[in-house]
Amino acid sequence: MVEQTKEQAVIATLKERKDRYVSGQELATGASVSRAAIWKQIESLRAKGYVIEASPRRGYRLVSSPDLLIPEELAALIRTETIGLRVVHRKEVDSTNNLAKELAEKGAPEGTVVIAEEQTAGRGRLERSWASPRGGIWLSVILRPPLAPLGATRFTLLAAVAAAKAIETLGITPEIKWPNDVLIEGRKVCGILLELSAQADRIEHLVIGFGINANITQRDIPVEARERATSLAGVLGREIARAPFVATLFSVFEQEYRRLLAGDWEGVLSDWIQRCNMVNKHIVLDTFQGVEEGVFAGVDDFGAIRLRQADGEVQTFAAGDVTVKA
Amino acid sequence: MVEQTKEQAVIATLKERKDRYVSGQELATGASVSRAAIWKQIESLRAKGYVIEASPRRGYRLVSSPDLLIPEELAALIRTETIGLRVVHRKEVDSTNNLAKELAEKGAPEGTVVIAEEQTAGRGRLERSWASPRGGIWLSVILRPPLAPLGATRFTLLAAVAAAKAIETLGITPEIKWPNDVLIEGRKVCGILLELSAQADRIEHLVIGFGINANITQRDIPVEARERATSLAGVLGREIARAPFVATLFSVFEQEYRRLLAGDWEGVLSDWIQRCNMVNKHIVLDTFQGVEEGVFAGVDDFGAIRLRQADGEVQTFAAGDVTVKA
């Protein structure tokens, strides 16, 4: 569980008593600060977007909370033991992966998550840019698995499984396109970008970035990508509560991560295959050294794609851009 | 070939005429600067350790050059097309790999090399520290191979082959211990540390650090490592000329690198095996999850070690610390 800061303790109490006044003394006791110091926490919370009424006699009352993925909003919802226990929040950042990599280089522990309300230079696979306006969920998780870098590609498939399972809790049935795009009705709702730093025989850190089109409209998506993209709000016809969704993503992700570390790659892979939209489909793969075609024949132990080609031979490709033909 | 700076052109001319005076006018013409600007180049060269005599009538004369691996000393010796075309030199740095990683993150091109006269926090594999006093060769090469990270471990073997071949040009016969220690008569003369930054399907950059005990004495080596370490000067009974040796290392390394990119992993591997001190030997491998024993049975396609165990079965291990028994 997350260890609460004093501010988080204050906001937790105010939320519990939603719409009612709480005395300054009670808040002070709950947060283990002096009665006189409470105003400082209140001011700091207001600066973050919380609307808090103060009455000299009755104390403080929470009027509204900001729709931000800040630790104050997440802390009470998080049920994990590692993932998300430290959240670094920014209103704006070039790319959450960039900041996460920087923090990881400086020694940020496993499970640290960087979340931004907006990315000014969001990145996807294959050097593609990724539109990241307000309303989406842009976050990067730092992992330090005790593994050789050989195993790193497995984490891209794992991340796609976690994102898909989190989306399923909203009552939606997503699909996965190799290696790690999550689609709804054929349109991309979530992209994943894994970056790793390693020595030859061990991973130093992994950074797994999730870009989830949550509460964004088709208009927020660049024209050229609009046809191929969708959002959770667009599919559901209503905005989602982002903070609980993020807490769910952390839980599901932690479960899958533990499973992989415990040696159950087969289990992760089977969950991936179950959601994969390519089974028995004819695939066109642009490997950037040429175009390959064939029938999807699963993935190998490292997450590389296998295609059964016209001559019956099965070939394996580590990288490329997939189009599902039929 | 290296494109010369003006300073490098001046020093090249002075070196050519070693012991003789060169007129300021001639130096100016050679370096494409004005006659009046030559004194600035001379002052800057003096600051780097060059001893240059000036005579109002006769011009300038080079008395001695510093024993430093600076671009001015290397430029004329380098015969490569990529490796070492940009050299970043420091008198002291925490670790050349650290600085190289930093430069690589900022976009330093393939072939950039970081060289330091001294490392204050030199690092080896397995979190070990690496004594790096003056006189040694401490350098890190930045590569950007268009490959999936799966292939990265091959570069550790490749680097060991390059270091061994460079040492062979001195008339010494080194051996390689898995994965990439270079030994002379059983004692370590060169260590290699590979670090990589990657996405799931492609390497962003590799940093390959070489730590070569060149002109250092047994006294420079920490007591606890003295028995297991040696130096080129110690073996030869004289100091080596470091700059030409580094230029040779760049050439050999570039050859091996091209060979791997051209698809000849088998060739690199065969050169590695030829120099390997473990063929048919009984090996003890500390995998950090337990100790394994067996007869060395080569390495796999990713550079992992294969051991034939007592029951006849061959097992493969990606990481570990090897002791050769007999």
Interface residues (C-beta under 8 A of the other chain):
Chain A: R125 A148 P149 L150 A152 T153 F155 T156 P179 N180 L193 L194 E195 L196 S197 A198 Q199 A200 D201 R202 E204 F302 G303 A318 A319 G320
Chain B: R125 A148 P149 L150 A152 T153 F155 T156 P179 N180 L193 L194 E195 L196 S197 A198 Q199 A200 D201 R202 E204 F302 G303 A318 A319 G320
